[in-house]
Amino acid sequence: MAMIHGGEMVVRALEQQGIREVFALSGGHIDPIFQACFEHNIRVIDTRHEAAAAHMADGYARTTGKPGVAIVTAGPGVTNAVTGVANAWMDAVPMICIGGRSPLSDEDRLSLQTMNQIALMAPITKFARTVYQPHRIPEYIAAAWRHAVSGRPGPVFLDIPIDVIYSPTEEDRVPQYQHFAPEGRPAASAESVDRALDALAAAERPVIFAGGGVAFSGAQDELREFAALSRIPVFANSKARGAVSEATDLGYGSFGLAMHPVATGAAGGQPDVIVMLGARVGMFTGSSGGIGTPSLLPPAATLIQVDIEPEEIGRIRDVDVALVGDIRETLRVFIQRARGRQFKDHERWIAGLTAAKAFHRGMFDEAMAVPGRIGIHQARLTREIANVLDGDSILAVDGGETSQWMGDQAIVENAGHYMSHGYLGCLGVGIPFGLAAKVANPGKKVLTIIGDGSAGLNIAEIDTAVRHNIALVTVVNNDQGWGMIRHGQLARYERTVGAELGPVRYDLVGAGFGAHSELVTDPEEVRPALERAFASGKPAVLNVMTDPTQPYRLPGAPKQAARPKAEDEHAKGEVEVPYYGKRKAAATR
């Protein structure tokens, strides 16, 4: 009778769902899984930190729409993965995290790396279980997968004790599961769709706010068709950016552009009908409270909300038309029942939004042109990145102000091609997200831009890129500090504490790992350096020295104090900046 171990069962179950790569960090508790991956030719991308492995599984799901898999060892391996799992939980991203566990036979004996991992993971997962018998491993993998992808997606966690995963089991005792998730998805009723269409047909300034539900239901084609049919502009959060191409007059970035004064002034008012399409009401609609931002959902606007999760509908404010269903299937009903309907002319509204998009992207053009600037203006750096990427490229963005600078300049043309922060506001995701995107899309240009603060969290994963020949281009926006914290402290206290990092040579770090690396200090060299990085065909690190005195501050906003380096320099209005020497603060300051 043939015998198999638990690692073989895990890999066969994952293979059944089409998994061909996993993100992991080795450990004795999970060795049988690694060995089975080798036997089945499943690629093990082993990282330098378990947080990165979890972030990569998250990023893989964001760019493909399918769960990524992270495998980590017991104890500290699991605790290191917590941040990555929590990030996926907050953003409703499907991923599978499998952890090793101390042996069942040593329960309550203070064995190595023993702890209650299920209690740790349960609050941040849809499903968290320990597997107690070897032959039930396929059953639990199937259950975990089903929970990850059903309804609102999210992360799941399994831990497998070392004495369970190593135990040989008779092969004919092990059940096989062919279909892990239910087929077919629910759609909203035709009656509720008609009510929504009635409101949209009467709207003067309608908008669609698209969220992760669009991406993870695979609804890009349906959303594009409905937007074209109704001529309703689409705004998107980071998970859905590009679902309607931003190179067209119907595709836009952040929800905030819908309230831009250039658009509302040209069209005579704010949005009057808003469709929340697989998007939640909260921080990204300016409606979470306590953060000082106005709501992007005007009280007078008719609110239509479509979500797979009934409990999500009506969070914070009343909803005029509530539709429960999968986004793709519900959009198909929208398209079917919208044909032949007459929608109002929205061209004045769309023209105003198009002008607002162009104005917003160019709002730092004057500042970029100021001579004698200390370092490269961040808008210049991010503009050059956006211009060098094509419509099929993928962009991962990581950092407080870095994400704001890049978010303004990016032109995203497909869902899953822009990945950035979500509700956890987790720094350090950029390199792991970029690596996962390149693994999933080896033929596409993939670039990650990170702040120098974020760089410190997962810079060692450049080694992972080199060892696995993952040709990710990483750009460090190096303003020599925690920019968002620095500028906030200067505005409040006219000094900084714990916000300065100095002129770190991230290019030398990259070179030490074997990556193509360059230091960039001249704005005219940004684009050539980007082109050389892509042409190298290798993992690449560009360390771009940007202006440490330049906050992400909209033109016309109150000015902040220049960054002080020492009392005497501050009195003279000068700062000492490595690579640039002693300079006066930029004229725009």
Secondary structure, 3 states (H helix, E strand, C coil): CCEECHHHHHHHHHHHCCCCEEEECCCHHHHHHHHHHHHCCCEEEECCCHHHHHHHHHHHHHHHCCCEEEEECCCHHHHHHHHHHHHHHHHCCCEEEEEEECCHHHCCCCCCCCCCHHHHHHHHCCEEEECCCHHHHHHHHHHHHHHHHCCCCCEEEEEEEHHHHCCCEEHHHCCCCCCCCCCCCCCCCHHHHHHHHHHHHCCCCEEEEECHHHHHCCCHHHHHHHHHHHCCCEEECCCCCCCCCCCCCCECCCHHHHHCHHHHHHHCCCCCEEEEECCCCCHHHCCCCCCCCCCCCCCCCEEEEEECCHHHCCCCCCCCEEEECCHHHHHHHHHHHHCCCCCCCCHHHHHHHHHHHHHHHCCCHHHHCCCCCCCECHHHHHHHHHHHCCCCCEEEEECHHHHHHHHHHCCCCCCCCEECCCCCCCCCCHHHHHHHHHHHCCCCCEEEEEEHHHHHHHCCHHHHHHHCCCCCEEEEEECCECHHHHHHHHHHHCCCCCCECCCCCHHHHHHHHCCEEEEECCHHHHHHHHHHHHHHCCCEEEEEEECCCCCCCCCCCCCCCCCCCCHHHHHCCEEEECCCEEEECCCCC
